[in-house]
Amino acid sequence: MFTKRWALQLPETPARFRSCGGCDSDERWGCEWQRRLVLERQRSVTRSNGLSVRQVFEINSILNQTKTPVIFKEQLYIVNKLEGLRLEESLSSGLRHRRGGIRDLMSAQEKLCDTPSSELKEVNPNVIHEPDLLNDNMESEEREMVEEEGFMGIAPLLPAYHAMEKMEEFVHKVWEGRWRVIPHDVLPDWLKDNDYLLHGHRPPMPSFRACLRSIFRIHTETLNIWTHLIGCLFFLGLGIFYMFRPNISFVAPVQEKVVFGAFFLGAILCLCFSWLFHTFYCHSENVSRVFSKLDYSGIALLIMGSFVPWLYYSFYCNPQPCFIYLLVVCVLGITAIIVSQWDYFATPQYRGVRAGVFVGLGLSGVVPTLHFMISEGFFRAATIGQIGWLFLMAALYITGAALYAARIPERFFPGKCDIWFHSHQLFHVLVVAGAFVHFHGVSNLQEFRHGVGGGCAENGLL
């Protein structure tokens, strides 16, 4: 963490740098140079005790010309994109101290490479130069090479240092919750999902705490988070209330509470996974991928759970087709969950495929619905069977999925629906409304069953 202190201790000098026995004499830098470099780096880093673990790792990555961590590369990318924007807040004293530690380390490395001071002062006038630190111990050929090319190429090193300064400031603001929303075109590719939302996006925030705090800020995901967070709490409270109703309210208390429990569990998991995904998906690419898979799995669980109480009450007096339809729905639902674990399933190019998979899973209920209507007759199915509420639920779900896939209305008003009323928010509202409509319909079926008791008509499904 950037706010923690660490007693810096680097590992001992690598064995290959302790002697020159195993080194090729034609190596570019030579064993003696590498050994002294590592020793001096250890001393320099130990002196700069204000640096954090990640900062030391980043400095060493640059000095070793290795790939920087993914999170830091994304921060550097955004900082470079936003270079023309002025950050409003000043740095804290602790951040200045850590930045001073980086300058001390860079100064020590400058001494090692014996680069002329005039060249470095053009980039950073605060660097102090001592020209003769290694002159007595370096071979003339190596010293000429260093003077010609600088320390591992001074041209890429110092710009990287200044980019690190900007990145450190940016990351520190994220850590402290003082970040600003950014436009769509500066987002890393894994955060780009909707091209029509032009402004108001959160930057990558490699801190779960910062992501969680962002739910109280205004950005493109604010309403996405709160619609399903409030919906999750609502169904959690409703489920607790319903499951603790007295047994006298049910004909078969255990069975009926199990089937309603399946619905409540599917709804709560779906809404919970959804708000968690929209809260934490800006953390990092890997975290985003994990939570997106949970989100899509939750949608399948909601659809599967919604079938259970409706099939139970609609085919109460004829359980054989009920079991068959439940088995088919479960197989299709598990298949949808397996498909949603594919990494490319979450990419913007497959937005229509995602909507199609879940709409298709929901439309698998057309067959049992027709079966029920033919057996009971349309009038009886519409009045006693509450089929009208089922149709309304389906209309809400399909409308939401269509808006989500077509990205309406932001498609027609780019930049006008960035914060409020874009397609994903409307989809969330319609999902919560559809789940409640379905609960109302199956509750009416349960009341009907409780009213007529456990008996069944001779040729009826109800």
C-alpha positions, 0 to 999 in steps of 0.5 A: 500500500502507498500509505504504509512504511516499510523497512526496506531490505533488498536481498543479498547480491546475486551469486552471479554478480559476486565473482566474474568466474562464470561471466563472458568477458565480452558481456556488455556491462561486465561482472564487476560493473554489475556487482557494484551496481547491485551493491550501490542500489542496495545501499541507496534503497536502504537509505531512502526509507520513505519508499513503499514496496511497490515503488521500490519494485517499480524503480528496480523494474525500470533499472533492470529494463523489465516489464512493469506491473500491469496496474502501473502500466495502466496508470502510466497510460492514463497519466500520459493521456491526461497530461494536459489536465491539471490535477487540482489537489497538492501532494501530501507531505508524505508523498513528497517524502516518498518522491524525495526518496525516488530522487535520492535513488536516481541520484545514486544511479546517476553517480554509478553511470558517471554521466555528465551533470549538464546532460542530467540537469536539463531534465532534473536540476535537483540531481547532484552529480559526483563524477569520480565515484567509479572512475578508479575501479571501472575499465576504460572500455566500460567507462567509455561505453557508459559515457556514450550510452548512459546508464542502461540508456539514460534517454529512456530512464529519466523520462520513465522516472518523470512518468513515474512521478506522475503515476505516483501522484495519480495512484496516490489520489486514487488511494486517498479517494480524491480521483476525478472521473475521466473520459472514455477515450483514455480508458484502458481497453479492458474498461471500455464497454460502451462507446456512447458513454463519453464522460464520467468514467472511473479510472482504474483503481487498484484498491478494493477500498477505493472501489467501494468508496466510489459507490458514493461518488457520481459516475457512469456506474453509480445508478448501476450499483445502487439499483441492484444494491437496493434491490438485493437488500429489498429481496433479502428482507422480503425473503426473510419475512416470507420464509418466517411466515407461520406454517398455517399460511401454507398447505405444504410448508416445507415444500413451498418454502423450498420452492420460494427459497429457490426464487429468493436465492436466485434473485439475491445472488443475481442482484448481489453479484451485479452490484459487486461487479459494477463496484469492483470491475474497475479494480484491475483486469483480472478482478473485472473478469472474475466479477463479470463471470459471477454477474452472468452466472447470477443472471442464469441463477435468477432465471432458473430460480424464477421457474421453480415456484411457477412450475410447482404451483402451475403443475401442482396436480400433475408433477411429472411434467413439472419435474421434466420442465425443471430438469430441462431448465436446470440443464439449460441454465447450467449450460448458460453458466458454463458459456458465460465463463468464457473470457470473450463472453464479457467483451463488448463485441459479444454484447448481443450474444450475452443478451441472446443467451439469457433471453433464450434461457428465459424463453425456454418457458414458452413450452410449459406456458403453452402446455399450461394454457392448453390444459387449463384454457386461456380464461382459467390460466389468465385468472387463476393461473396468473399467466398475465403476471408471467407475460408482464415479467417476460416483457420487462426482462426482454425489453431490458435485454433489448435496450442493453443490447442495442444501447438505447437511448445513449446510441441516439444521444451520445454524451447525454446519458453518461450519468443517468438513464443509459441502457444498462441502468434501465436494464437494471431497473427492469430486472428488479421490476420483473423479479418483483412482478414474478414474485407477485404472480407466484404469491397469488398462485400460492394464495389460491392453493392455500384457499382450495387446500391440498385437493385437485380437480379431476383433469386439472393441473392446478 
